Amino acid sequence: MATAAVMSGNAANRGFLFRRLHTLSGVIPVGMFLLEHLFTNATATVGPGAYNNAVNAIQHIPFLHVVEFIFIFLPLIYHGVYGLYSAYTSGYNALQYTWARNQLFIWQRITGVITFVFIIYHLWATRFSGQEPNFEFVHNLVSQPANFIFMLVGVIAATFHFSNGLWSFFVHWGITVGARAQRVSAIVLLTLFVLLAAMGVVSLVAFVQGW
């Protein structure tokens, strides 16, 4: 009995650690990468030259491939794979939170799956395409209606998943403890979602227009 209790306790501790790492990786560095990506794409609203200059600056970061692999790809894989595992194994907190919070909980899982698929496709179509990442390349990509719709859904899903995920991050890490703090953070973060999604959509439209 004692051995079983110890094993159960160890499993619970590992689960707690994995969840903590999952929420942390969703903010740092994956969330930061999303923000960087959104702001870089937003330079397309100024013109092709501004976007190309922004991308060129990133491409000349020293040891870029090493930085990407360690600080982006590995955390992204962990966050995505563990998120998919959680989506199919966790309950839906029907008795713990309000109806609205449970709806956001469900959409967090749905957008997590969409975002994971979107990122894989996005990396395959852009980062590993073998073509130079410039304004013309993105313009040609999103000018295809199917790609534009897919990118549109992906951007909205990713920005919602990040913004709403911050709510769970603040709760799990003890930043928002009381009910009032959690309500306020929910409003602030849903506003953040609207702003980030709008930024992503406007950037896509700028790419399509092609200046």
matplotlib code that plots the C-alpha trace (Angstrom):
import matplotlib.pyplot as plt

x = [0.0, 2.8, 4.6, 1.4, 0.9, 4.4, 4.0, 0.7, 2.3, 5.2, 2.8, 0.8, 4.0, 5.1, 1.7, 1.9, 5.3, 4.3, 1.3, 3.4, 5.9, 3.1, 1.6, 5.1, 6.2, 2.9, 4.0, 7.8, 9.0, 6.1, 3.9, 6.8, 7.5, 3.8, 4.0, 7.2, 5.6, 2.5, 4.5, 6.9, 3.9, 2.3, 5.2, 3.5, 0.9, 3.7, 4.9, 7.0, 10.2, 9.4, 8.5, 11.5, 13.8, 12.2, 12.6, 16.1, 17.1, 15.7, 17.5, 20.9, 20.5, 23.7, 23.3, 19.7, 19.1, 20.4, 18.3, 15.2, 15.7, 16.4, 14.1, 11.3, 11.0, 11.6, 9.2, 6.7, 6.8, 6.4, 3.6, 1.8, 2.1, 1.3, -1.6, -3.0, -2.7, -4.4, -7.2, -8.1, -7.6, -8.7, -12.2, -14.1, -14.5, -18.3, -18.7, -15.7, -16.2, -19.0, -20.7, -18.8, -15.5, -16.2, -17.0, -13.7, -12.0, -13.5, -12.5, -9.0, -8.8, -10.3, -8.1, -5.1, -5.6, -6.2, -3.2, -0.9, -2.0, -1.7, 1.8, 3.0, 1.5, 2.8, 6.4, 6.2, 4.9, 7.2, 10.2, 11.1, 9.9, 13.4, 12.3, 13.4, 11.0, 10.0, 6.9, 6.4, 6.5, 3.9, 1.8, 1.7, 0.9, -2.0, -3.4, -4.7, -8.2, -7.7, -4.5, -5.9, -8.9, -6.6, -4.2, -7.2, -8.6, -5.1, -4.3, -7.6, -7.2, -3.6, -4.3, -7.3, -5.3, -2.5, -4.6, -7.1, -4.1, -2.6, -5.7, -4.8, -1.1, -1.9, -4.1, -1.7, 1.2, -0.6, -0.7, -4.5, -5.7, -9.2, -12.4, -12.4, -8.8, -9.7, -12.7, -10.7, -7.9, -10.5, -11.8, -8.4, -7.1, -10.2, -9.6, -6.0, -7.3, -9.4, -6.5, -4.0, -6.5, -7.2, -3.5, -3.1, -6.1, -5.0, -1.6, -3.0, -5.1, -2.0, -0.2, -3.1, -3.3, 0.3, 0.7]
y = [0.0, 2.4, 1.7, 2.3, 5.6, 6.7, 5.8, 7.6, 10.7, 10.6, 10.4, 13.4, 15.4, 14.6, 15.5, 18.8, 19.5, 18.7, 21.0, 23.8, 23.3, 23.2, 26.6, 28.1, 27.0, 28.4, 31.9, 31.7, 31.2, 30.0, 32.9, 35.4, 33.8, 34.3, 38.0, 38.5, 36.8, 39.0, 42.2, 41.2, 40.4, 43.7, 45.6, 44.4, 47.1, 49.7, 48.1, 45.3, 47.0, 47.3, 43.6, 42.5, 44.5, 43.0, 39.5, 40.1, 41.3, 38.1, 36.0, 37.5, 36.6, 34.8, 31.0, 31.4, 27.7, 26.7, 29.5, 28.3, 24.7, 25.1, 28.1, 27.6, 24.2, 22.1, 24.1, 24.2, 20.4, 19.8, 22.3, 21.0, 17.3, 17.7, 20.0, 17.3, 14.8, 17.0, 17.8, 14.1, 13.0, 15.9, 16.6, 19.7, 21.2, 21.3, 21.7, 23.9, 27.0, 29.0, 28.2, 31.0, 29.8, 26.2, 27.4, 29.2, 26.0, 24.0, 26.5, 26.6, 22.8, 23.2, 26.2, 24.3, 21.5, 23.9, 26.0, 22.9, 21.8, 25.4, 25.8, 22.5, 23.6, 27.1, 25.9, 23.5, 26.1, 28.9, 28.0, 24.7, 25.6, 26.3, 29.7, 33.1, 34.4, 37.8, 39.8, 38.5, 34.9, 35.4, 37.4, 34.5, 32.1, 33.9, 35.1, 31.5, 31.5, 28.2, 29.3, 32.6, 31.0, 28.5, 31.2, 33.4, 30.5, 29.7, 33.3, 33.7, 30.3, 31.0, 34.4, 33.1, 30.1, 32.4, 35.1, 32.8, 30.5, 33.4, 33.3, 29.7, 30.7, 33.5, 31.1, 28.2, 30.4, 32.2, 35.6, 35.9, 34.3, 35.7, 35.5, 39.2, 39.2, 36.3, 38.0, 41.2, 39.2, 37.4, 40.7, 42.1, 39.0, 38.6, 42.2, 41.3, 38.5, 40.9, 43.2, 40.5, 38.8, 42.1, 42.7, 39.3, 39.7, 43.2, 41.9, 39.0, 41.5, 43.7, 40.6, 39.8, 43.4, 43.3, 47.1]
z = [0.0, 0.9, -2.4, -4.3, -2.5, -3.3, -7.0, -7.1, -5.5, -7.9, -10.9, -9.5, -9.1, -12.6, -13.9, -12.0, -13.4, -17.0, -16.7, -15.4, -18.2, -20.7, -19.5, -19.3, -22.8, -24.2, -23.0, -23.1, -25.7, -28.0, -27.1, -27.6, -31.0, -32.0, -31.0, -32.9, -35.9, -35.7, -35.4, -38.2, -40.5, -39.5, -41.3, -44.5, -43.9, -44.5, -47.7, -49.2, -48.4, -44.7, -44.5, -46.4, -44.1, -41.0, -42.3, -43.5, -40.0, -38.5, -41.1, -40.0, -36.3, -35.3, -35.1, -36.2, -36.8, -33.3, -31.7, -33.6, -32.7, -29.0, -28.2, -30.7, -32.2, -29.1, -26.8, -29.6, -30.1, -26.3, -26.0, -29.0, -28.2, -24.5, -25.4, -27.8, -25.0, -22.5, -25.0, -25.3, -21.7, -19.5, -18.3, -19.0, -15.5, -15.7, -12.0, -11.3, -13.4, -14.9, -18.2, -19.9, -18.6, -19.6, -23.1, -23.2, -21.9, -24.7, -27.3, -25.9, -26.7, -30.1, -31.1, -29.7, -32.2, -35.1, -34.1, -34.0, -37.5, -38.7, -37.4, -39.0, -42.4, -42.0, -41.3, -44.2, -46.6, -45.6, -43.4, -45.1, -48.6, -49.8, -51.1, -49.9, -47.3, -48.8, -49.5, -53.0, -51.8, -49.1, -51.5, -54.0, -51.1, -49.6, -52.9, -53.4, -51.8, -50.0, -48.5, -47.4, -45.7, -44.0, -42.8, -41.7, -39.5, -38.2, -37.2, -35.4, -33.7, -32.7, -31.2, -29.3, -28.0, -26.8, -25.2, -23.5, -22.5, -20.6, -18.3, -17.3, -17.0, -14.6, -12.5, -12.4, -11.5, -8.7, -10.4, -10.4, -7.2, -6.4, -8.5, -9.2, -10.5, -12.7, -14.1, -14.8, -16.5, -18.6, -20.0, -20.6, -22.3, -24.5, -25.5, -26.3, -28.5, -30.5, -31.0, -32.0, -34.3, -36.0, -36.4, -38.0, -40.4, -41.5, -42.2, -44.4, -46.3, -46.9, -48.3, -50.6, -51.9, -52.7, -52.6]

ax = plt.figure().add_subplot(projection="3d")
ax.plot(x, y, z, "-o")
ax.set_aspect("equal")
plt.show()
